[in-house]
Amino acid sequence: MTEPITQRDGAQAPTPPTRRSLRRARHLRPTSMTTDPVRRVPAEALARRKSIVLRPVRSLAALAAVAGLVTAFALPGYAAWQPADVEVSTLQQVASDNAQSLVVASDSVETQLTRESYAATTQAEIDQKKAAEAAAERARASAMVASVPFDYSIVPPGNGSVRWPVGGPFTVTDRFGSRGGAHMGTDMVAAGGTPVYASLDGVVRISQDSYGGYGVTVVLESVLNGQRVSTVYPHMRTGSRQVVPGQVVAAGQLVGLVGSTGRSTANHLHFEVYIDGTAVDSLAWLEANAG
C-alpha cells in the first residue's frame, strides 16, 4: 500500500495522471470543430467522409464517359467490319429462316415457285422459232403475190421421160434462189394428200421419215441425156412413202403424198433438182423437159 503524499501546508498532493485520464483529457480538449445539432464531428472526419462519398461518384462518371466514347467511335466501326471468310447471306437464305420479310405491294400474293412454273429456252430453240415465224410470214406474203397455176391435163401420168411431180393443181410460191439465195427448190403449194410422182426413171437413194428439216423425204438418182440427175421430194405426209432405198422406179410412179412435215408451215412439195451435183432452177427445168 502507498500512502498519499501530504504537502507541508497540510493539503493533499494531487494524484499522478494515468494514461486513461490523459486520453480522456486529450479527447475533451477544446478544438476547432464543425458540429451539427445532434453530435459534434471533427472537420477532418467530415472531410474524410465527403471524400469517401464522392469517390464512387467520380468513378461512375469516368466509366460513363468511357462508355460514351466506345459507343460513339468503336461500335460503328466494329459493326461495319466483317471477316473476309464470312459468307454474306442472300435474301432467299434470310427469308428461308423467317428472319426477314419483304412486301412489295399491299396486294402482293405469295407464289410458290416450282420447276413447272418457269422454262429455259436454248439458243437453238430461239433460232428455230424465229425461222418458223419467218417462214410463216413469207408464206403469208407469197399468198398475196400472183402465183403461177399449171394445167396437168397436158401432162398425163405415165407419158414422157420427165413428169411433173405433183399430181393435181398447185400454186408456186417461193422459187429457186429466193430467201437471199438460200432456197434451193420450188415450193408447190397443193392440198394435203395430193399424189407425188417420180419425175424420172431412177433408183431410190433416200426414203425416210425424218430427213433433217425436210421431214418425210424421197431422193431419186437418175440419168438424163448423159447427165446424172438427182430429184428431191421433201415435206411429204407421214406414213405416205411408197418406195424404199435401192428400189427402181419409173417416171410417173407414186412415191408419196403432199404434206407439211419437217421445217414447213403449209402443205406443199419443195421440189429440188441437181444436175451433176449442182442445184438448178427446178421449175425452169420442168418447163423445159416435162410434157
C-alpha positions in Angstrom: 0.0 0.0 0.0 1.2 3.5 -0.7 0.1 6.4 1.3 -0.9 9.6 -0.3 1.7 12.3 -0.2 0.8 15.2 2.0 2.2 18.6 1.3 3.7 20.7 4.1 0.8 23.1 4.3 -1.4 20.1 5.1 -3.0 19.9 1.6 -3.1 16.6 0.0 -0.9 16.3 -3.1 -2.6 15.6 -6.4 -2.8 12.1 -7.7 -0.4 11.4 -10.6 -2.3 11.3 -14.0 -2.9 7.9 -15.6 -2.9 7.0 -19.3 -6.7 6.8 -19.3 -7.0 10.2 -17.8 -4.6 11.7 -20.3 -6.5 10.2 -23.3 -9.8 11.4 -21.8 -8.4 14.9 -21.3 -7.0 15.0 -24.9 -10.4 14.0 -26.2 -12.1 16.7 -24.3 -9.6 19.4 -25.2 -11.3 22.3 -27.0 -10.7 22.2 -30.8 -11.9 24.0 -33.8 -14.9 21.8 -34.9 -17.8 21.9 -37.2 -20.8 20.4 -35.5 -24.3 19.6 -36.3 -27.3 20.0 -33.9 -27.0 16.3 -32.9 -23.4 15.5 -32.4 -20.1 17.2 -32.7 -18.0 15.9 -35.7 -14.4 17.0 -36.2 -13.7 18.8 -39.5 -11.1 16.3 -40.6 -13.5 13.4 -40.1 -16.2 15.3 -42.1 -13.7 15.9 -44.9 -12.8 12.2 -45.0 -16.4 11.2 -45.2 -17.1 13.6 -48.1 -14.1 12.2 -49.9 -15.3 8.6 -49.3 -18.8 9.5 -50.6 -17.6 11.4 -53.7 -15.0 8.7 -54.7 -17.6 6.3 -56.2 -19.4 9.1 -57.9 -16.3 10.2 -59.6 -15.6 6.6 -60.7 -19.1 6.2 -62.1 -18.7 9.5 -64.0 -15.4 8.3 -65.5 -17.0 4.9 -66.5 -19.9 6.7 -68.2 -17.5 8.9 -70.2 -15.5 5.9 -71.4 -18.7 4.1 -72.3 -19.9 7.1 -74.3 -16.6 7.2 -76.3 -16.8 3.5 -77.0 -20.4 3.9 -78.2 -19.6 6.9 -80.4 -16.5 5.5 -82.1 -15.8 1.9 -81.6 -19.2 0.2 -82.1 -20.0 1.7 -85.6 -16.6 0.7 -86.9 -17.0 -2.8 -85.4 -20.4 -3.1 -86.9 -19.1 -2.2 -90.4 -16.3 -4.7 -90.2 -16.9 -8.3 -91.3 -14.3 -11.1 -91.5 -13.2 -11.9 -95.0 -14.2 -15.6 -94.7 -17.8 -14.9 -93.6 -20.3 -15.7 -96.4 -22.9 -13.0 -96.9 -26.4 -14.4 -96.7 -28.7 -13.8 -99.7 -32.2 -12.5 -99.5 -33.5 -16.0 -100.1 -31.4 -17.5 -97.3 -32.6 -14.9 -94.9 -36.2 -15.3 -95.9 -36.0 -19.1 -95.6 -35.4 -18.7 -91.8 -38.3 -16.3 -91.5 -35.8 -13.7 -90.2 -37.0 -11.0 -92.6 -39.9 -10.4 -94.9 -40.2 -8.2 -98.0 -43.5 -6.8 -99.0 -43.5 -5.2 -102.4 -47.1 -4.1 -102.5 -50.1 -4.3 -100.3 -51.9 -6.6 -102.8 -49.0 -8.9 -103.4 -49.7 -12.6 -103.2 -47.1 -15.2 -102.2 -46.3 -17.5 -105.1 -44.6 -20.9 -104.7 -42.1 -21.4 -107.5 -41.9 -24.9 -108.9 -40.0 -26.4 -111.8 -43.1 -26.2 -113.9 -43.6 -22.5 -113.3 -40.7 -21.4 -115.5 -38.9 -22.7 -118.5 -35.5 -22.2 -120.1 -35.1 -21.7 -123.9 -31.9 -22.6 -125.7 -30.4 -20.5 -128.5 -31.2 -23.3 -131.0 -34.8 -23.3 -129.9 -35.0 -19.5 -130.3 -33.4 -19.6 -133.8 -35.8 -22.4 -134.8 -38.8 -20.4 -133.6 -37.6 -17.3 -135.4 -37.1 -19.3 -138.6 -40.6 -20.8 -138.4 -42.1 -17.4 -137.8 -40.1 -16.0 -140.8 -41.3 -18.9 -143.0 -44.9 -18.3 -142.0 -44.6 -14.7 -142.8 -43.1 -15.5 -146.2 -45.9 -17.9 -146.9 -48.5 -15.3 -146.0 -46.7 -12.7 -148.2 -46.3 -15.2 -151.0 -50.0 -16.0 -150.9 -50.7 -12.3 -151.7 -48.5 -12.4 -154.7 -49.7 -13.6 -158.1 -48.9 -17.3 -158.4 -48.3 -19.5 -161.4 -51.0 -22.1 -161.9 -50.4 -25.2 -164.0 -52.9 -27.4 -166.0 -51.8 -31.0 -165.7 -54.2 -32.2 -168.3 -51.4 -31.7 -170.9 -49.0 -33.9 -168.9 -50.9 -37.1 -168.2 -49.2 -39.6 -165.8 -47.1 -42.3 -167.5 -46.4 -40.3 -170.6 -42.9 -38.8 -171.4 -39.5 -39.2 -169.9 -39.9 -36.2 -167.5 -43.1 -35.7 -165.4 -44.5 -33.0 -163.2 -44.1 -34.3 -159.6 -47.4 -33.0 -158.3 -50.5 -34.9 -159.5 -53.0 -32.1 -159.1 -53.5 -28.3 -159.1 -50.8 -26.4 -157.2 -49.5 -22.9 -156.8 -45.9 -21.8 -156.9 -44.8 -19.6 -154.0 -41.1 -19.5 -153.2 -38.9 -20.0 -156.2 -35.4 -21.2 -156.7 -32.8 -18.7 -155.3 -35.3 -16.8 -153.1 -34.6 -16.0 -149.4 -31.3 -14.4 -150.2 -30.2 -17.3 -152.4 -30.8 -20.0 -149.7 -33.8 -21.6 -151.4 -32.7 -24.5 -153.5 -36.0 -25.6 -154.9 -39.5 -24.6 -155.9 -42.4 -24.6 -153.4 -45.5 -26.1 -155.0 -48.4 -25.5 -152.6 -51.2 -28.1 -153.0 -53.8 -29.8 -150.9 -52.6 -32.2 -148.3 -52.7 -35.8 -149.7 -52.2 -34.8 -153.3 -50.2 -37.5 -155.1 -46.4 -37.0 -155.5 -44.9 -38.8 -158.6 -41.3 -39.6 -159.6 -40.2 -37.1 -162.3 -37.7 -39.6 -163.9 -36.9 -43.2 -164.1 -34.3 -44.0 -161.5 -33.2 -45.6 -158.3 -34.3 -44.6 -154.8 -31.3 -43.4 -152.8 -33.1 -42.0 -149.7 -36.5 -42.8 -148.3 -37.1 -41.9 -144.7 -39.5 -40.1 -142.4 -37.1 -37.7 -140.8 -34.5 -36.2 -143.2 -33.4 -33.2 -141.2 -35.6 -30.1 -141.8 -37.0 -31.9 -144.9 -39.2 -34.2 -142.9 -40.6 -37.2 -144.9 -38.3 -37.3 -147.9 -37.6 -39.4 -151.0 -34.5 -38.8 -153.2 -34.1 -40.4 -156.7 -30.9 -40.8 -158.7 -31.4 -40.8 -162.5 -29.5 -40.3 -165.8 -30.9 -38.0 -168.4 -29.1 -37.1 -171.7 -25.8 -38.4 -170.2 -26.1 -36.3 -167.1 -26.6 -37.5 -163.5 -29.8 -36.0 -162.2 -31.0 -36.1 -158.6 -34.6 -35.2 -157.7 -35.7 -34.4 -154.1 -39.3 -34.8 -152.8 -39.5 -33.5 -149.2 -42.2 -32.4 -146.6 -44.4 -35.3 -147.6 -47.1 -36.7 -145.3 -46.0 -39.1 -142.5 -46.7 -42.7 -143.5 -47.2 -41.9 -147.2 -43.9 -43.1 -148.6 -44.4 -45.8 -151.2 -40.8 -46.7 -152.0 -37.7 -47.9 -150.2 -33.9 -47.3 -150.7 -32.5 -49.3 -153.6 -35.9 -49.7 -155.3 -36.1 -49.0 -159.1 -38.9 -46.7 -160.0 -40.4 -45.4 -163.3 -41.3 -41.8 -164.2 -44.8 -41.1 -163.0 -44.8 -43.7 -160.3 -46.3 -42.7 -157.0 -43.7 -42.1 -154.3 -45.8 -40.3 -151.6 -48.4 -37.7 -150.7 -48.1 -33.9 -150.3 -47.8 -32.9 -146.6 -46.2 -30.5 -144.2 -43.5 -32.4 -142.2 -40.1 -31.1 -141.2 -39.5 -27.4 -141.3 -42.7 -26.5 -143.1 -45.6 -24.2 -142.4 -48.1 -25.4 -145.0 -48.9 -28.4 -147.3 -46.5 -28.2 -150.2 -43.8 -30.1 -152.2 -40.4 -28.4 -152.1 -39.1 -29.9 -155.3 -35.3 -29.8 -155.9 -33.2 -30.8 -158.9 -29.4 -31.3 -159.0 -27.5 -31.9 -162.3 -24.1 -33.5 -161.7 -24.3 -32.3 -158.1 -25.2 -28.7 -158.8 -28.6 -27.3 -157.9 -30.6 -25.8 -160.7 -33.9 -24.0 -161.1 -36.3 -26.9 -160.8 -39.3 -25.0 -162.2 -37.4 -23.9 -165.3 -36.0 -27.5 -165.7 -39.6 -28.9 -165.6 -40.8 -26.3 -168.1 -38.0 -27.2 -170.4 -38.2 -31.0 -170.1 -41.6 -32.2 -168.9 -44.6 -32.9 -171.2 
